[in-house]
Amino acid sequence: MIVTVDRLKKAVAKKFDLEEPEAGEMAERVLSYFGFTNVIIDNVLNPEDRRLFYKLNDVGLLHTYAERLMLPSGKTWRIFYWEMSDNEIARVLKKKKAAKKTTYSSLPSEYWASLSA
């Protein structure tokens, strides 16, 4: 699945219960790092955007992993990556948004029938 700004915007809006303009800004910021790939290296992120990535990680839209490399000096070097969670984004987009329950919607239909009588 290709993650577009529109698809990510809708997934972010659902996960965080945001209006689409605000979710769109977040989606554009995230996708500006990813470009045409699904994985990026953590080093390219500034601290503010890293916080955004961790928020998206908390709700499952992104995830992170690390790779360990042995340097010629014998030291271990860890490289951290961020990856789009394509399956979770697709699942969120397919999921119907539950109707918000209001006081009026919680009343039984008999109550409403008695008002019109």
Summary of the structure (lengths in Angstrom):
residues: 117
radius of gyration: 21.0
end to end distance: 54.1
largest distance: 87.0
contacts: 274
relative contact order: 0.16
helix: 50%
strand: 18%
